Amino acid sequence: MSRPGDAPEDAGGDVVGARRGMFGVRGTPDTSGYGRLMREVVTLDGSSPRPYGGYFDDVVDRLGDALQGAGIEFADAIEKVVVLHDQLSLRVRPRMLPQVAQLLRDGPGLRFELCLGVSGVHYPQDAGHEMHAVYPLKSITYNRRIRLEVSAPDSDPHIPSLFAVYPTVDWHERETYDFFGIVFDGHPSLTRIEMPDDWHGHPQRKDYPLGGIPIEYKGAHVPPPDQRRAYN
C-alpha cells in the first residue's frame, strides 16, 4: 500500500523525511550495527497504473462492479489502488471500510471469506494520516490474497470496526488498539488485551519512549534499553 518507507526510488513519490539506523532510534546508544544506514521515507502520490498484473485487475474490476451495483462510485470508496512488492492493496476511505469489506466477502468472483487479522502502523511524518490499519484478506475459494488499508489522523484515530463482517478480528482489533491507540468504532469490547488496564500510552507507536524498567532475572540485573552500554 502507499506506505512511507516502502516505495522504490522510481515510484514517483514524495520524500517526507529520512530514517537513520536500522530502527530509527534516536538519542540512545546504537548497538544494532546500522548506525550509518540512511533511508529516505517516501509516500506514493497516486495509484499504480494498469494493468496491475495477475488476478489483480480482475479483483479490482469485480469490486468496481459490486460497488456500482450498490450505487457507490469507485472513487467514493477507494482512494488508491497500489501494487507493490507483488501485493495488491486497496486504500479504503474510512467510512466505507465495512461496506467494501462485505462486498469483497460476499461478491461473486471475489469471495474473500477470511480476514487474517489487522496490523497497526504509525507514521508520524504522514500528516493527517498518521495512524494506519492494514487488513490482509484471503479468498479460500479462489486462492487469492489482497490487503485493505485505511488511515486516520493522530488527532482523531477512529476507524470503523470490521467485527460485524469478520468476527475473527475481535482480538486483533483489541491488540491494535492496545499497542497503537487506534479506536475501532463499533467493536463490542474494545479494551486492552496485552498491557495492564491502567497502562499509560501505546507501546508500538513511534513516539513511545524506548526506555523501560530494570529487570532482574535469576540474579542478573538488566538495565532499561536507554541505559545500556554502546559497543563502538
Residue frames as a rotation matrix with the C-alpha (Angstrom) as fourth column:
MET 1
0.580 0.815 0.000 0.00
0.815 -0.580 0.000 0.00
0.000 0.000 -1.000 0.00
SER 2
0.361 -0.432 0.826 1.06
0.192 -0.833 -0.519 3.63
0.912 0.346 -0.218 -0.09
ARG 3
0.893 -0.066 -0.445 3.19
0.449 0.090 0.889 3.30
-0.019 -0.994 0.110 3.00
PRO 4
0.719 -0.688 0.100 6.09
-0.677 -0.725 -0.128 5.61
0.160 0.024 -0.987 3.88
GLY 5
-0.015 -0.857 0.516 9.38
-0.799 0.320 0.509 3.81
-0.601 -0.405 -0.689 3.52
ASP 6
0.097 0.117 0.988 8.13
0.198 0.971 -0.134 1.13
-0.975 0.209 0.071 1.12
ALA 7
0.923 0.367 -0.115 8.11
-0.021 -0.250 -0.968 2.99
-0.384 0.896 -0.223 -2.19
PRO 8
0.217 -0.878 0.427 11.01
0.917 0.333 0.220 2.40
-0.335 0.344 0.877 -4.60
GLU 9
-0.460 -0.520 -0.720 13.05
0.330 -0.853 0.405 5.33
-0.824 -0.051 0.564 -5.85
ASP 10
-0.999 0.040 0.015 11.33
0.002 -0.303 0.953 5.33
0.043 0.952 0.303 -9.26
ALA 11
-0.452 0.888 -0.079 7.78
0.886 0.437 -0.158 5.22
-0.106 -0.141 -0.984 -7.86
GLY 12
-0.415 0.284 0.864 7.27
0.355 -0.824 0.441 8.97
0.838 0.490 0.241 -8.29
GLY 13
0.454 0.608 -0.651 6.57
0.820 0.000 0.573 9.55
0.349 -0.794 -0.498 -4.61
ASP 14
0.558 -0.213 0.802 7.32
-0.289 -0.956 -0.053 12.42
0.778 -0.203 -0.595 -2.30
VAL 15
-0.288 -0.722 -0.629 10.26
0.581 0.390 -0.714 12.24
0.761 -0.571 0.307 0.11
VAL 16
0.612 0.634 0.473 8.89
-0.028 -0.579 0.815 13.26
0.791 -0.512 -0.336 3.51
GLY 17
0.725 -0.409 0.554 11.90
-0.668 -0.223 0.710 12.50
-0.166 -0.885 -0.435 5.69
ALA 18
0.044 -0.772 -0.634 14.92
-0.507 0.529 -0.681 10.31
0.861 0.351 -0.368 6.36
ARG 19
0.949 0.256 0.187 15.48
-0.299 0.528 0.795 7.42
0.105 -0.810 0.577 8.73
ARG 20
0.008 -1.000 0.000 18.85
-0.825 -0.006 -0.564 6.79
0.564 0.004 -0.825 10.35
GLY 21
-0.691 -0.351 0.632 19.87
-0.667 0.645 -0.373 3.38
-0.277 -0.679 -0.680 11.65
MET 22
-0.936 0.275 -0.220 18.05
0.138 0.861 0.489 0.10
0.324 0.428 -0.844 11.39
PHE 23
-0.279 0.867 -0.413 15.18
0.946 0.321 0.035 1.03
0.163 -0.381 -0.910 13.66
GLY 24
0.119 0.330 0.936 15.14
0.316 -0.907 0.280 4.83
0.941 0.262 -0.213 13.61
VAL 25
0.503 0.038 -0.863 16.39
0.862 0.050 0.504 5.01
0.063 -0.998 -0.007 17.19
ARG 26
0.179 -0.428 0.886 17.40
0.151 -0.878 -0.454 8.47
0.972 0.215 -0.092 18.37
GLY 27
0.258 -0.099 0.961 19.04
-0.743 -0.656 0.132 9.83
0.617 -0.748 -0.243 21.49
THR 28
0.733 -0.046 0.678 20.33
-0.489 0.657 0.574 6.47
-0.472 -0.753 0.459 22.70
PRO 29
-0.360 -0.932 0.040 23.41
-0.655 0.282 0.701 4.31
-0.665 0.226 -0.712 22.02
ASP 30
0.561 0.508 -0.654 23.04
-0.828 0.365 -0.426 2.39
0.022 0.780 0.625 18.77
THR 31
-0.256 -0.646 0.720 24.06
-0.622 0.679 0.388 -1.23
-0.740 -0.349 -0.576 19.33
SER 32
0.680 0.654 0.330 22.46
-0.165 0.576 -0.800 -2.54
-0.714 0.490 0.500 16.13
GLY 33
-0.264 -0.854 0.448 25.49
0.452 0.301 0.840 -2.06
-0.852 0.425 0.306 13.88
TYR 34
-0.032 0.338 0.941 23.48
0.992 -0.107 0.072 0.01
0.125 0.935 -0.332 11.40
GLY 35
0.117 0.099 -0.988 24.22
0.616 -0.788 -0.006 3.47
-0.779 -0.608 -0.153 12.77
ARG 36
-0.664 -0.458 -0.591 25.34
-0.143 -0.698 0.702 4.83
-0.734 0.550 0.398 9.38
LEU 37
-0.640 0.500 0.583 22.39
0.766 0.470 0.438 3.45
-0.055 0.727 -0.684 7.45
MET 38
-0.659 0.466 -0.590 20.30
-0.302 -0.883 -0.361 6.26
-0.689 -0.060 0.722 5.92
ARG 39
-0.691 0.512 0.511 16.98
0.718 0.572 0.397 5.57
-0.089 0.640 -0.763 4.24
GLU 40
-0.902 0.421 0.099 14.57
-0.374 -0.874 0.311 8.03
0.217 0.244 0.945 2.64
VAL 41
-0.561 0.819 0.117 10.96
0.396 0.390 -0.831 7.92
-0.727 -0.420 -0.543 3.83
VAL 42
-0.965 0.166 -0.204 8.73
-0.255 -0.394 0.883 8.07
0.066 0.904 0.423 0.74
THR 43
-0.240 0.942 0.235 4.97
0.006 0.244 -0.970 8.22
-0.971 -0.231 -0.065 0.25
LEU 44
-0.686 0.103 0.720 3.36
0.717 0.264 0.645 7.24
-0.124 0.959 -0.255 -3.04
ASP 45
-0.787 0.338 -0.516 1.44
-0.238 -0.938 -0.252 10.11
-0.570 -0.076 0.818 -4.61
GLY 46
-0.084 0.819 -0.567 -1.11
-0.992 -0.124 -0.032 8.12
-0.097 0.560 0.823 -6.59
SER 47
0.657 0.424 0.623 -2.50
-0.373 0.901 -0.220 4.80
-0.655 -0.088 0.750 -7.70
SER 48
-0.480 -0.769 0.423 -0.48
-0.014 0.488 0.873 2.25
-0.877 0.413 -0.245 -9.64
PRO 49
-0.284 0.363 -0.887 -1.13
-0.927 -0.342 0.157 2.26
-0.246 0.867 0.434 -13.41
ARG 50
0.594 0.501 0.630 -2.98
-0.225 0.854 -0.469 -0.53
-0.773 0.137 0.620 -15.16
PRO 51
0.503 0.603 -0.619 -2.53
-0.200 0.778 0.595 -3.32
0.841 -0.176 0.512 -15.98
TYR 52
0.484 -0.272 0.832 -1.86
-0.874 -0.108 0.473 -4.43
-0.038 -0.956 -0.290 -12.42
GLY 53
-0.467 -0.671 -0.576 -0.96
-0.716 0.669 -0.200 -7.97
0.520 0.319 -0.793 -13.47
GLY 54
-0.991 0.032 -0.127 -2.10
0.087 0.885 -0.457 -11.43
0.098 -0.464 -0.880 -12.49
TYR 55
-0.273 0.951 -0.145 -5.53
0.888 0.307 0.343 -11.60
0.371 -0.035 -0.928 -10.91
PHE 56
-0.670 -0.043 -0.741 -5.30
0.530 -0.726 -0.437 -8.06
-0.520 -0.686 0.509 -9.54
ASP 57
-0.925 0.342 -0.163 -7.15
-0.366 -0.691 0.624 -6.48
0.101 0.637 0.765 -12.48
ASP 58
-0.420 0.802 -0.425 -9.98
0.234 0.548 0.803 -8.98
0.877 0.238 -0.418 -12.17
VAL 59
-0.327 0.269 -0.906 -10.37
0.945 0.109 -0.309 -8.29
0.015 -0.957 -0.290 -8.43
VAL 60
-0.812 -0.019 -0.583 -10.48
0.142 -0.976 -0.166 -4.52
-0.566 -0.217 0.795 -8.93
ASP 61
-0.826 0.533 -0.185 -12.93
-0.358 -0.243 0.902 -4.81
0.436 0.810 0.391 -11.84
ARG 62
-0.291 0.740 -0.607 -15.26
0.545 0.649 0.530 -7.12
0.786 -0.177 -0.592 -9.90
LEU 63
-0.453 0.098 -0.886 -15.12
0.823 -0.335 -0.458 -4.86
-0.342 -0.937 0.071 -6.87
GLY 64
-0.943 0.100 -0.316 -15.96
-0.197 -0.936 0.291 -1.90
-0.267 0.336 0.903 -9.09
ASP 65
-0.583 0.771 -0.256 -18.98
-0.093 0.250 0.964 -3.77
0.807 0.585 -0.074 -10.46
ALA 66
-0.227 0.483 -0.846 -20.10
0.882 0.470 0.032 -4.68
0.413 -0.739 -0.533 -6.93
LEU 67
-0.698 -0.064 -0.713 -19.78
0.462 -0.802 -0.379 -1.07
-0.548 -0.594 0.589 -5.79
GLN 68
-0.907 0.381 -0.181 -21.70
-0.393 -0.606 0.692 0.14
0.154 0.698 0.699 -8.82
GLY 69
-0.407 0.781 -0.473 -24.41
0.310 0.606 0.733 -2.41
0.859 0.151 -0.489 -8.09
ALA 70
-0.152 0.296 -0.943 -24.68
0.988 0.010 -0.156 -0.95
-0.037 -0.955 -0.294 -4.59
GLY 71
0.744 0.504 0.438 -24.98
0.574 -0.818 -0.034 2.56
0.341 0.277 -0.898 -6.02
ILE 72
0.680 -0.597 -0.426 -21.47
0.118 -0.483 0.867 3.61
-0.724 -0.640 -0.258 -4.97
GLU 73
0.857 -0.483 -0.181 -18.87
-0.363 -0.315 -0.877 5.25
0.367 0.817 -0.445 -7.19
PHE 74
0.568 -0.701 -0.431 -15.49
0.654 0.702 -0.281 3.50
0.500 -0.123 0.857 -7.08
ALA 75
-0.356 -0.784 0.508 -13.64
0.311 -0.612 -0.727 6.73
0.881 -0.101 0.462 -6.21
ASP 76
0.224 0.511 0.830 -16.06
-0.662 -0.545 0.514 7.40
0.715 -0.665 0.216 -3.34
ALA 77
0.982 0.162 0.100 -14.95
-0.186 0.694 0.695 4.16
0.043 -0.701 0.712 -1.66
ILE 78
0.542 -0.834 0.103 -11.36
0.809 0.551 0.205 3.56
-0.228 -0.029 0.973 -2.81
GLU 79
0.720 -0.355 -0.596 -8.73
-0.220 -0.932 0.289 6.27
-0.658 -0.077 -0.749 -2.54
LYS 80
0.000 -0.818 -0.575 -5.89
-0.992 -0.073 0.104 4.37
-0.127 0.570 -0.812 -4.21
VAL 81
0.984 0.076 0.161 -5.07
-0.053 0.989 -0.140 1.04
-0.170 0.129 0.977 -5.79
VAL 82
0.315 -0.947 -0.060 -1.41
-0.948 -0.317 0.029 0.21
-0.046 0.047 -0.998 -5.28
VAL 83
0.967 -0.175 -0.184 0.57
0.142 0.973 -0.180 -2.80
0.210 0.148 0.966 -6.46
LEU 84
0.304 -0.890 0.339 3.87
-0.843 -0.417 -0.341 -3.01
0.445 -0.182 -0.877 -4.62
HIS 85
-0.616 -0.638 0.462 6.09
-0.770 0.612 -0.180 -5.98
-0.168 -0.466 -0.868 -3.72
ASP 86
-0.813 0.311 -0.492 3.70
-0.082 0.776 0.626 -8.29
0.577 0.549 -0.605 -5.61
GLN 87
-0.633 0.655 -0.412 0.80
0.695 0.245 -0.676 -7.29
-0.342 -0.714 -0.610 -3.38
LEU 88
-0.377 0.627 0.682 -2.50
0.387 -0.562 0.731 -5.62
0.841 0.540 -0.030 -4.27
SER 89
-0.678 0.144 -0.721 -3.52
0.678 -0.257 -0.689 -3.03
-0.285 -0.956 0.077 -1.69
LEU 90
-0.040 0.755 0.655 -6.73
0.635 -0.487 0.600 -1.03
0.771 0.440 -0.460 -1.68
ARG 91
-0.957 -0.225 -0.184 -6.63
0.288 -0.644 -0.708 2.23
0.041 -0.731 0.681 0.26
VAL 92
-0.195 0.981 -0.001 -10.21
0.820 0.163 0.549 2.50
0.538 0.106 -0.836 1.52
ARG 93
-0.409 0.186 0.893 -11.96
-0.356 -0.934 0.031 5.63
0.840 -0.305 0.448 2.73
PRO 94
-0.977 -0.153 0.150 -12.62
-0.197 0.366 -0.910 5.04
0.085 -0.918 -0.387 6.46
ARG 95
-0.354 0.914 0.197 -16.40
-0.741 -0.146 -0.656 5.45
-0.571 -0.379 0.729 6.40
MET 96
0.396 0.506 -0.766 -16.66
-0.896 0.395 -0.203 2.91
0.200 0.767 0.610 3.56
LEU 97
-0.603 -0.798 0.019 -14.49
-0.786 0.589 -0.188 0.21
0.139 -0.129 -0.982 5.14
PRO 98
-0.486 0.412 0.771 -17.26
-0.275 0.765 -0.582 -2.13
-0.830 -0.495 -0.258 6.42
GLN 99
0.593 0.787 -0.172 -19.25
-0.401 0.104 -0.910 -1.92
-0.698 0.609 0.377 3.18
VAL 100
0.257 -0.590 -0.765 -16.20
-0.926 0.076 -0.370 -2.54
0.277 0.803 -0.527 0.98
ALA 101
-0.733 -0.563 0.383 -15.18
-0.664 0.714 -0.221 -5.49
-0.149 -0.416 -0.897 3.17
GLN 102
-0.113 0.769 0.629 -18.64
-0.234 0.595 -0.769 -7.02
-0.966 -0.234 0.112 2.95
LEU 103
0.733 0.337 -0.591 -18.71
-0.622 -0.021 -0.783 -6.70
-0.276 0.941 0.194 -0.84
LEU 104
-0.171 -0.877 -0.449 -15.29
-0.917 0.308 -0.253 -8.36
0.360 0.368 -0.857 -1.02
ARG 105
-0.707 -0.067 0.704 -16.52
-0.486 0.769 -0.415 -11.15
-0.514 -0.636 -0.576 1.25
ASP 106
-0.075 0.856 0.511 -19.84
0.054 0.515 -0.856 -11.84
-0.996 -0.037 -0.084 -0.50
GLY 107
0.237 0.238 -0.942 -19.37
-0.784 -0.525 -0.330 -10.62
-0.573 0.817 0.062 -4.07
PRO 108
0.885 0.082 0.458 -19.48
0.185 0.842 -0.507 -13.18
-0.427 0.533 0.730 -6.92
GLY 109
0.671 -0.694 0.263 -15.97
0.414 0.055 -0.909 -13.75
0.616 0.718 0.324 -8.22
LEU 110
0.128 -0.611 0.781 -14.47
-0.656 -0.643 -0.395 -12.17
0.744 -0.462 -0.483 -5.10
ARG 111
0.810 0.369 -0.456 -15.30
0.007 0.771 0.636 -14.34
0.587 -0.519 0.622 -2.08
PHE 112
-0.382 -0.903 0.197 -12.63
-0.209 -0.123 -0.970 -13.08
0.900 -0.412 -0.141 0.32
GLU 113
0.518 0.761 -0.391 -14.05
0.109 0.395 0.912 -15.16
0.849 -0.515 0.121 3.14
LEU 114
0.506 -0.428 -0.749 -11.10
0.856 0.359 0.372 -14.91
0.110 -0.829 0.548 5.52
CYS 115
0.694 -0.390 0.605 -9.60
-0.340 -0.919 -0.201 -11.87
0.634 -0.066 -0.770 7.23
LEU 116
0.278 -0.709 -0.648 -6.19
0.561 0.667 -0.490 -12.74
0.780 -0.228 0.583 8.62
GLY 117
0.054 -0.218 -0.974 -6.22
0.962 -0.250 0.110 -10.02
-0.267 -0.943 0.196 11.29
VAL 118
0.864 0.116 0.491 -5.27
0.273 -0.926 -0.261 -6.37
0.424 0.360 -0.831 11.41
SER 119
-0.046 -0.937 -0.346 -1.91
0.998 -0.029 -0.056 -4.67
0.042 -0.347 0.937 11.82
GLY 120
0.902 0.269 -0.337 -1.45
0.318 -0.943 0.097 -1.15
-0.291 -0.195 -0.937 13.10
VAL 121
-0.054 -0.921 0.387 1.22
0.969 -0.141 -0.201 1.17
0.239 0.364 0.900 11.72
HIS 122
0.692 0.206 -0.692 2.28
0.468 -0.858 0.212 4.60
-0.550 -0.471 -0.690 12.95
TYR 123
-0.076 -0.669 0.740 3.77
0.952 -0.270 -0.147 7.11
0.298 0.693 0.657 10.51
PRO 124
0.113 0.144 -0.983 4.34
0.705 -0.708 -0.023 10.38
-0.700 -0.691 -0.182 12.44
GLN 125
-0.722 -0.501 -0.478 5.54
0.049 -0.725 0.687 12.16
-0.690 0.473 0.548 9.28
ASP 126
-0.753 0.523 0.399 2.39
0.562 0.196 0.803 11.31
0.342 0.830 -0.442 7.25
ALA 127
-0.949 0.293 -0.114 0.48
-0.163 -0.769 -0.618 14.45
-0.269 -0.568 0.778 8.27
GLY 128
-0.240 0.960 -0.146 -3.24
-0.960 -0.257 -0.110 13.84
-0.143 0.113 0.983 8.62
HIS 129
0.659 0.395 -0.640 -2.80
-0.517 0.856 -0.003 10.09
0.546 0.333 0.768 8.06
GLU 130
-0.189 -0.875 0.446 -0.52
-0.947 0.042 -0.318 9.13
0.260 -0.483 -0.836 10.92
MET 131
-0.382 0.121 0.916 -2.41
-0.543 0.773 -0.328 6.03
-0.748 -0.622 -0.230 12.03
HIS 132
-0.265 0.229 -0.937 -2.86
-0.886 0.325 0.331 3.14
0.381 0.917 0.117 9.59
ALA 133
-0.019 0.274 0.961 -4.71
-0.518 0.820 -0.244 -0.16
-0.855 -0.503 0.127 9.93
VAL 134
-0.430 -0.243 -0.869 -3.98
-0.888 0.288 0.359 -2.94
0.163 0.926 -0.340 7.43
TYR 135
0.248 0.609 0.753 -6.32
-0.590 0.711 -0.381 -5.91
-0.768 -0.350 0.536 6.93
PRO 136
-0.804 -0.460 -0.377 -4.97
-0.584 0.493 0.645 -8.89
-0.110 0.739 -0.665 4.89
LEU 137
0.285 0.939 0.192 -7.80
-0.760 0.344 -0.552 -10.78
-0.585 0.011 0.811 3.18
LYS 138
-0.855 -0.516 0.051 -7.74
-0.391 0.706 0.590 -14.24
-0.341 0.485 -0.805 1.62
SER 139
0.245 0.877 -0.412 -10.15
-0.969 0.221 -0.107 -15.89
-0.003 0.426 0.905 -0.77
ILE 140
-0.347 -0.298 0.889 -10.24
-0.409 0.901 0.142 -19.57
-0.844 -0.315 -0.434 0.07
THR 141
0.623 0.693 0.362 -12.48
0.067 0.414 -0.908 -20.18
-0.779 0.590 0.211 -2.95
TYR 142
0.980 -0.193 0.054 -10.06
0.020 -0.171 -0.985 -18.67
0.199 0.966 -0.164 -5.48
ASN 143
0.432 -0.865 -0.254 -6.77
0.860 0.310 0.406 -18.84
-0.273 -0.394 0.878 -3.51
ARG 144
0.120 -0.324 0.938 -6.19
0.514 -0.788 -0.338 -15.08
0.849 0.523 0.072 -3.77
ARG 145
0.028 -0.177 -0.984 -4.82
0.958 -0.276 0.077 -12.50
-0.285 -0.945 0.162 -1.35
ILE 146
0.078 -0.057 0.995 -5.25
0.407 -0.909 -0.084 -8.74
0.910 0.412 -0.048 -1.13
ARG 147
-0.594 -0.234 -0.770 -4.91
0.803 -0.232 -0.549 -6.08
-0.050 -0.944 0.326 1.55
LEU 148
0.518 0.687 0.509 -7.19
0.573 -0.721 0.390 -3.31
0.635 0.089 -0.767 2.72
GLU 149
-0.566 -0.697 -0.441 -5.57
0.815 -0.392 -0.427 -0.24
0.125 -0.601 0.790 4.24
VAL 150
0.536 0.732 0.421 -7.29
0.548 -0.681 0.486 2.65
0.643 -0.029 -0.766 5.99
SER 151
-0.591 -0.802 -0.086 -5.80
0.640 -0.402 -0.655 5.66
0.490 -0.442 0.751 7.74
ALA 152
0.676 0.730 -0.105 -6.86
0.636 -0.504 0.585 8.18
0.374 -0.462 -0.804 10.36
PRO 153
0.189 -0.619 0.762 -5.28
-0.219 -0.783 -0.582 11.32
0.957 -0.057 -0.284 11.81
ASP 154
-0.605 -0.524 -0.600 -3.41
0.481 0.359 -0.800 11.10
0.635 -0.772 0.035 15.08
SER 155
-0.911 0.261 0.318 -5.73
-0.397 -0.761 -0.513 13.78
0.109 -0.593 0.797 16.48
ASP 156
0.079 0.975 0.206 -8.83
-0.927 0.148 -0.345 11.62
-0.367 -0.164 0.916 15.80
PRO 157
-0.759 -0.594 -0.268 -7.70
-0.651 0.696 0.302 7.97
0.007 0.404 -0.915 15.43
HIS 158
-0.092 0.823 0.561 -11.13
-0.437 0.473 -0.765 6.45
-0.895 -0.316 0.317 14.78
ILE 159
-0.761 -0.091 -0.643 -11.69
-0.623 0.381 0.683 3.65
0.183 0.920 -0.347 12.23
PRO 160
0.344 0.937 0.062 -14.85
-0.927 0.328 0.180 1.54
0.148 -0.120 0.982 11.80
SER 161
-0.351 -0.398 0.848 -14.55
-0.595 0.794 0.126 -1.96
-0.723 -0.460 -0.515 13.24
LEU 162
-0.353 0.205 -0.913 -14.81
-0.809 0.424 0.408 -4.96
0.471 0.882 0.016 10.90
PHE 163
-0.854 0.015 0.520 -16.11
-0.362 0.701 -0.614 -7.21
-0.374 -0.713 -0.593 13.68
ALA 164
0.096 0.991 0.097 -19.60
-0.511 0.132 -0.849 -7.34
-0.854 0.033 0.519 12.12
VAL 165
0.586 0.048 -0.809 -18.13
-0.799 0.204 -0.566 -8.55
0.138 0.978 0.158 8.80
TYR 166
0.094 -0.645 -0.758 -15.23
-0.067 0.756 -0.651 -10.65
0.993 0.113 0.028 10.06
PRO 167
0.896 0.350 0.273 -15.84
-0.272 -0.055 0.961 -11.65
0.351 -0.935 0.046 13.72
THR 168
0.645 -0.694 -0.320 -12.35
0.747 0.662 0.069 -13.18
0.164 -0.284 0.945 13.91
VAL 169
-0.116 -0.714 0.690 -10.79
0.356 -0.679 -0.643 -9.68
0.927 0.171 0.333 14.03
ASP 170
0.838 0.546 -0.020 -12.12
0.198 -0.269 0.942 -9.26
0.509 -0.793 -0.334 17.59
TRP 171
0.706 -0.601 -0.374 -8.84
0.513 0.070 0.856 -9.79
-0.488 -0.796 0.358 19.44
HIS 172
-0.155 -0.790 0.593 -6.73
0.985 -0.166 0.037 -8.37
0.069 0.590 0.805 16.60
GLU 173
0.185 0.284 0.941 -8.51
0.305 -0.927 0.220 -5.01
0.934 0.246 -0.259 16.77
ARG 174
0.987 0.135 -0.084 -8.15
0.113 -0.222 0.969 -5.04
0.112 -0.966 -0.234 20.55
GLU 175
0.330 -0.940 -0.090 -4.40
0.830 0.244 0.502 -5.65
-0.450 -0.240 0.860 20.22
THR 176
-0.240 -0.393 0.888 -4.07
0.822 -0.568 -0.030 -2.86
0.516 0.723 0.459 17.65
TYR 177
0.644 0.505 0.575 -5.95
0.064 -0.784 0.617 -0.51
0.762 -0.361 -0.538 19.96
ASP 178
0.897 -0.307 -0.319 -3.75
0.382 0.172 0.908 -1.58
-0.224 -0.936 0.272 22.86
PHE 179
0.082 -0.994 0.073 -0.44
0.859 0.107 0.501 -1.04
-0.506 0.022 0.862 21.06
PHE 180
-0.654 -0.370 0.660 -1.26
0.720 -0.572 0.393 1.87
0.233 0.732 0.640 18.72
GLY 181
-0.697 0.420 -0.581 -4.29
0.171 -0.690 -0.703 3.66
-0.697 -0.589 0.409 20.18
ILE 182
-0.863 0.474 -0.177 -6.49
-0.306 -0.210 0.929 3.22
0.403 0.855 0.326 17.09
VAL 183
-0.584 0.747 0.317 -10.14
-0.372 0.100 -0.923 3.29
-0.721 -0.657 0.220 18.18
PHE 184
-0.959 0.278 -0.055 -12.30
0.103 0.521 0.847 0.81
0.264 0.807 -0.528 16.26
ASP 185
-0.588 0.797 0.139 -15.81
-0.778 -0.510 -0.366 2.21
-0.220 -0.323 0.920 16.35
GLY 186
0.335 0.833 -0.440 -18.46
-0.873 0.450 0.189 -0.46
0.356 0.321 0.878 16.76
HIS 187
-0.504 -0.544 -0.671 -16.19
-0.190 0.828 -0.528 -3.05
0.842 -0.139 -0.521 18.37
PRO 188
0.449 0.845 -0.291 -18.18
0.098 0.278 0.956 -4.92
0.888 -0.458 0.042 21.07
SER 189
0.945 -0.168 -0.281 -15.47
0.291 0.041 0.956 -4.75
-0.149 -0.985 0.088 23.76
LEU 190
0.504 -0.785 0.360 -12.53
0.231 -0.279 -0.932 -2.53
0.832 0.553 0.041 22.84
THR 191
0.921 -0.266 0.286 -10.28
-0.353 -0.255 0.900 -2.99
-0.166 -0.930 -0.329 25.88
ARG 192
0.011 -0.993 -0.120 -6.59
-0.998 -0.004 -0.056 -3.67
0.055 0.120 -0.991 26.35
ILE 193
0.911 0.309 -0.274 -5.55
-0.330 0.943 -0.035 -7.26
0.248 0.123 0.961 25.70
GLU 194
0.330 -0.871 -0.363 -1.77
0.522 0.489 -0.699 -7.31
0.787 0.041 0.616 26.31
MET 195
-0.658 -0.614 0.436 -0.90
0.043 -0.609 -0.792 -4.35
0.751 -0.503 0.427 28.54
PRO 196
-0.680 0.416 -0.604 -2.38
0.709 0.161 -0.687 -3.81
-0.188 -0.895 -0.404 32.02
ASP 197
0.242 0.911 0.335 -5.66
0.945 -0.300 0.133 -1.92
0.222 0.285 -0.933 32.10
ASP 198
0.833 0.080 -0.548 -4.04
0.332 -0.864 0.379 1.07
-0.443 -0.497 -0.746 33.85
TRP 199
-0.154 -0.945 0.288 -1.10
0.860 0.016 0.510 1.30
-0.487 0.326 0.810 31.40
HIS 200
0.493 0.246 -0.835 -0.44
-0.043 -0.951 -0.306 4.77
-0.869 0.187 -0.458 30.01
GLY 201
-0.110 -0.525 -0.844 0.29
-0.856 -0.381 0.349 5.13
-0.505 0.761 -0.407 26.31
HIS 202
0.911 0.394 0.120 0.56
-0.235 0.735 -0.636 2.70
-0.339 0.551 0.763 23.41
PRO 203
0.374 -0.912 0.169 3.95
-0.128 0.130 0.983 0.97
-0.919 -0.389 -0.068 23.22
GLN 204
-0.054 -0.453 0.890 4.29
0.816 0.494 0.301 0.34
-0.576 0.742 0.343 19.46
ARG 205
0.946 0.304 0.113 3.85
0.318 -0.799 -0.510 3.94
-0.065 0.519 -0.852 18.40
LYS 206
0.269 -0.902 0.338 6.96
0.690 -0.065 -0.721 5.60
0.672 0.427 0.605 17.02
ASP 207
0.012 -0.252 0.968 6.75
-0.347 -0.909 -0.232 8.37
0.938 -0.333 -0.098 19.62
TYR 208
0.951 0.302 -0.061 6.67
-0.068 0.397 0.915 5.95
0.301 -0.867 0.398 22.56
PRO 209
0.400 -0.862 0.312 9.82
-0.913 -0.346 0.216 6.18
-0.078 -0.371 -0.925 24.72
LEU 210
0.258 -0.413 -0.873 12.40
-0.388 0.784 -0.486 3.48
0.885 0.464 0.042 24.07
GLY 211
-0.649 -0.596 0.473 13.40
-0.630 0.073 -0.773 3.28
0.426 -0.800 -0.423 27.72
GLY 212
0.178 0.700 -0.692 11.98
-0.014 0.705 0.709 0.76
0.984 -0.117 0.135 30.10
ILE 213
0.698 0.072 0.712 12.28
-0.702 -0.124 0.701 -0.56
0.139 -0.990 -0.036 33.61
PRO 214
-0.435 -0.898 0.072 15.13
-0.890 0.416 -0.185 -2.54
0.136 -0.145 -0.980 35.17
ILE 215
0.670 0.607 -0.429 14.65
-0.564 0.791 0.239 -6.32
0.484 0.082 0.871 35.07
GLU 216
-0.265 -0.710 0.652 16.06
-0.921 0.386 0.046 -8.93
-0.285 -0.589 -0.757 37.42
TYR 217
0.689 0.433 -0.581 16.36
-0.620 0.768 -0.161 -12.47
0.377 0.471 0.797 36.06
LYS 218
0.826 -0.332 -0.455 17.89
0.440 0.885 0.152 -15.22
0.352 -0.326 0.878 38.18
GLY 219
0.462 -0.632 -0.622 20.07
0.658 -0.226 0.718 -12.74
-0.595 -0.741 0.311 39.99
ALA 220
-0.547 -0.651 0.526 21.14
0.835 -0.387 0.390 -10.83
-0.051 0.653 0.756 36.84
HIS 221
0.088 0.528 -0.845 20.27
0.352 -0.810 -0.469 -7.15
-0.932 -0.256 -0.257 36.55
VAL 222
-0.373 -0.113 0.921 19.28
0.928 -0.061 0.368 -5.89
0.014 0.992 0.128 33.10
PRO 223
-0.607 0.127 -0.785 19.03
0.186 -0.937 -0.296 -2.08
-0.773 -0.325 0.545 32.82
PRO 224
0.549 0.830 -0.100 16.49
0.154 -0.217 -0.964 -0.32
-0.822 0.514 -0.247 30.57
PRO 225
0.496 -0.345 0.797 17.47
0.866 0.269 -0.422 -0.04
-0.069 0.899 0.432 26.85
ASP 226
0.758 -0.180 0.627 18.31
0.122 -0.905 -0.408 3.66
0.641 0.386 -0.664 27.12
GLN 227
0.694 -0.549 0.466 20.89
-0.698 -0.356 0.621 2.93
-0.176 -0.756 -0.630 29.84
ARG 228
0.832 -0.372 0.412 22.71
0.358 0.927 0.112 0.03
-0.424 0.054 0.904 28.20
ARG 229
-0.012 -0.956 -0.293 26.32
-0.015 -0.293 0.956 0.18
-1.000 0.016 -0.011 27.08
ALA 230
0.859 0.196 -0.473 27.08
-0.446 -0.166 -0.880 1.15
-0.251 0.967 -0.055 23.49
TYR 231
0.332 -0.745 0.578 29.53
0.430 0.665 0.610 -1.10
-0.840 0.046 0.541 21.63
ASN 232
0.793 -0.073 -0.606 31.56
-0.460 -0.724 -0.515 1.12
-0.401 0.686 -0.607 19.29
